[in-house]
Amino acid sequence: MRGFVQAYQRIGLVPLIVIGLVLGVIIGSLANPTMLGILPMSAAKFISMFGTLFVGALKAIAPLLVFVLVIDAICQHQSGTQVNVRSTLVLYIAGTFLAALTAVIASRLFPTTLTLAEANIEHAPPANLAEVLTTLLGNAVTNPISSIASANYIGVLVWAVLIGLALRRANTATKTIISDVAQAVSEVVRWVIWFAPFGVLGLVTQTIAETGLGALFSYGRLLTVLVGSMLFIALVVNPLIVFAKTRQNPYPLVFTCIKESAITAFFTRSSAANIPVNMALAERLGLHKDTYSVTIPLGATINMAGAAITINVMTLAAAHTMGVHVDFVSALLLSILATLSAAGASGVAGGSLLLIPLACSFFNIPDTIAMQVVGIGFIIGVVQDSVETALNSSTDVLFTAAADPKYAYRSRVISSH
């Protein structure tokens, strides 16, 4: 067994994920009745169990990991040690706003007309921005045990920070125990992450077997604008932000974050589930633990460039369909609204899609129309949500590293050699 595990690890996580992806597409196609339909659906459902177990394990351990890591980082912090949380937050806000603005420009260059149909949406959207912010603040004071159990990361962060500050004066033995617990939970997370290829196999098999690809083709133009905007942010705008901050070639860091964070997030479709992956990547990059143990989980909550793009592109598609003229000032205000709303997306059931009616109300588009647009969002969510999560999650590490002078120094040393 030990030899098998060593051989498995020698192949590498990314190649194994690619293998899982290919096998998932093949098996899903064989099981989908509208494609090949050779395999019974029961076989695909059995394989999809691996995806459910993998994402479930990550979601289960991630809140506990964040809780103990933040407590450990704060209580172990030495006075006078530089952390870069504020700089990272500025990058988060700037990146989300520029993403929202990019979505506006892309929607103006490639206007999309939607074919609307009635949609049955399970959750009610927030009525206004105040409701989003109220939900967000309410989550901050939720019982800490309940916050961990329900993966309420705002509550987890708030209570972890308070407990960490209270433990700053604890004795050395207590701090050592906390550090040991944090390391133990981190090790468990690393074990779970090594099962990612099986998780990808299950998730892709389920998606292809149940939905196929036909529904996506009918909304190809809308998907192109969405995905194109997100790729533009990932490959052009974010590197420019990193260059402005570090004055170094940003692409080695950008591609590292895409390879080691975005790929996993694409398949799990959960920024929360990808927090352990980002924590491990930040550690490998040599980032300041006092910084990334706070900014990574915080980024999973408020760093929502992909969500801002989704809100604006879908809203402007609805406006174009309804013949609503959007001037420059309105587009700018929409970008600000999307930036604030996206930061509260994690506190709303349904995420970014259910914030579309809020943005549509800015142009007096009726809720009946807005909810039909949300329905289209759920149809294309197989691709849209995956790319959105990949962008959001990988950017958490990207901006944390860009704001960390420790990483910038190491990069200069490496490049000089």
Protein Blocks (a to p, Z undefined) as FASTA:
>chain_A
ZZmmmmmmmnopklmmmmmmmmmmmmmmmmmmklnomacfklmmmmmmmmmmmmmmmmmm
mmmmmmmmmmmmmmmpcghiacfklmmmmmmmmmmmmmmmmmmmmmmmmccddddddddd
fbdcdfbfklmmmmmmmmmmgcfklmmmnopaklmmmmmmmmmmmmmmpcfklmmmmmmm
mmmmmmmmmmmmmmmmmmmmmmmmmmmmmnommlmmmmmmmmmmmmmmmmmmmmmmmmmm
mmmmnopafklmmmmmmmmmmmmmmmnopaklmmmmmmmmmmmnopafklmmmmmmmmmm
mmcfklmmmmmmmmmmmmmmnopacdfklmmmmmmmmmmmmmmmmmpghijmlmmmmmmm
mnopafklmmmmmmmmmmmmmmmmmmmmmmmmmmmmmmmmmmmmklmmmmmmmmmZZ
